[in-house]
Amino acid sequence: METRVAVMSVIVENPDSVAMLNELLHEYSSYIIGRMGIPYREKNINIISIALDAPQNTLSSLAGKIGNLNGVSVKTAYSSVIGTDTKK
């Protein structure tokens, strides 16, 4: 199956959703290349950037689940780089 390299940008405005977000990221950890979280204390939000290499349907599934969390927004940017899924 083909994979795509993508970056998900996540903004967390509801701290009660952090635990569920971390559970989702753990569930999809085999596809995560790296992640960076920045607490923006002055605005009381968290900004997270997640680099992934995963099949398109996996990326869409994760983005949908993250976007359904209360007080969490997500946007995904896709690379034109296509690879092969070795995590079957």
Contacts in CASP RR format, 6 or more apart in sequence:
PFRMAT RR
TARGET T0000
AUTHOR 0000-0000-0000
METHOD contacts of the structure
MODEL  1
METRVAVMSVIVENPDSVAMLNELLHEYSSYIIGRMGIPYREKNINIISI
ALDAPQNTLSSLAGKIGNLNGVSVKTAYSSVIGTDTKK
1 55 0 8 1.000
1 84 0 8 1.000
1 85 0 8 1.000
1 88 0 8 1.000
2 55 0 8 1.000
2 56 0 8 1.000
2 82 0 8 1.000
2 83 0 8 1.000
2 84 0 8 1.000
2 85 0 8 1.000
3 53 0 8 1.000
3 54 0 8 1.000
3 55 0 8 1.000
3 82 0 8 1.000
3 83 0 8 1.000
3 84 0 8 1.000
3 85 0 8 1.000
4 53 0 8 1.000
4 54 0 8 1.000
4 55 0 8 1.000
4 56 0 8 1.000
4 59 0 8 1.000
4 78 0 8 1.000
4 79 0 8 1.000
4 81 0 8 1.000
4 82 0 8 1.000
4 83 0 8 1.000
5 33 0 8 1.000
5 51 0 8 1.000
5 52 0 8 1.000
5 53 0 8 1.000
5 78 0 8 1.000
5 79 0 8 1.000
5 81 0 8 1.000
6 51 0 8 1.000
6 52 0 8 1.000
6 53 0 8 1.000
6 54 0 8 1.000
6 59 0 8 1.000
6 76 0 8 1.000
6 77 0 8 1.000
6 78 0 8 1.000
6 79 0 8 1.000
7 49 0 8 1.000
7 50 0 8 1.000
7 51 0 8 1.000
7 52 0 8 1.000
7 76 0 8 1.000
7 77 0 8 1.000
8 48 0 8 1.000
8 49 0 8 1.000
8 50 0 8 1.000
8 52 0 8 1.000
8 59 0 8 1.000
8 62 0 8 1.000
8 63 0 8 1.000
8 66 0 8 1.000
8 74 0 8 1.000
8 75 0 8 1.000
8 76 0 8 1.000
9 47 0 8 1.000
9 48 0 8 1.000
9 49 0 8 1.000
9 74 0 8 1.000
9 75 0 8 1.000
9 76 0 8 1.000
9 77 0 8 1.000
10 21 0 8 1.000
10 47 0 8 1.000
10 48 0 8 1.000
10 49 0 8 1.000
10 50 0 8 1.000
10 66 0 8 1.000
10 72 0 8 1.000
10 73 0 8 1.000
10 74 0 8 1.000
11 45 0 8 1.000
11 46 0 8 1.000
11 47 0 8 1.000
11 48 0 8 1.000
11 72 0 8 1.000
11 73 0 8 1.000
11 74 0 8 1.000
12 18 0 8 1.000
12 21 0 8 1.000
12 45 0 8 1.000
12 46 0 8 1.000
12 47 0 8 1.000
12 48 0 8 1.000
12 71 0 8 1.000
12 72 0 8 1.000
13 44 0 8 1.000
13 45 0 8 1.000
13 71 0 8 1.000
13 72 0 8 1.000
13 73 0 8 1.000
14 69 0 8 1.000
14 70 0 8 1.000
14 71 0 8 1.000
14 72 0 8 1.000
15 46 0 8 1.000
16 70 0 8 1.000
17 69 0 8 1.000
17 70 0 8 1.000
17 71 0 8 1.000
17 72 0 8 1.000
18 46 0 8 1.000
20 69 0 8 1.000
21 48 0 8 1.000
21 66 0 8 1.000
21 69 0 8 1.000
21 72 0 8 1.000
24 62 0 8 1.000
24 65 0 8 1.000
24 66 0 8 1.000
24 69 0 8 1.000
25 32 0 8 1.000
25 35 0 8 1.000
25 50 0 8 1.000
28 52 0 8 1.000
28 54 0 8 1.000
28 58 0 8 1.000
28 62 0 8 1.000
30 87 0 8 1.000
31 52 0 8 1.000
31 53 0 8 1.000
31 54 0 8 1.000
31 58 0 8 1.000
31 62 0 8 1.000
31 87 0 8 1.000
32 50 0 8 1.000
32 51 0 8 1.000
32 52 0 8 1.000
33 51 0 8 1.000
33 52 0 8 1.000
33 53 0 8 1.000
34 50 0 8 1.000
34 51 0 8 1.000
35 48 0 8 1.000
35 49 0 8 1.000
35 50 0 8 1.000
35 51 0 8 1.000
36 48 0 8 1.000
36 49 0 8 1.000
37 46 0 8 1.000
37 47 0 8 1.000
37 48 0 8 1.000
37 49 0 8 1.000
38 46 0 8 1.000
38 47 0 8 1.000
38 48 0 8 1.000
39 46 0 8 1.000
40 46 0 8 1.000
40 47 0 8 1.000
52 59 0 8 1.000
52 62 0 8 1.000
53 83 0 8 1.000
54 62 0 8 1.000
54 85 0 8 1.000
55 85 0 8 1.000
59 76 0 8 1.000
59 78 0 8 1.000
63 74 0 8 1.000
63 76 0 8 1.000
64 74 0 8 1.000
66 72 0 8 1.000
66 74 0 8 1.000
67 73 0 8 1.000
67 74 0 8 1.000
END
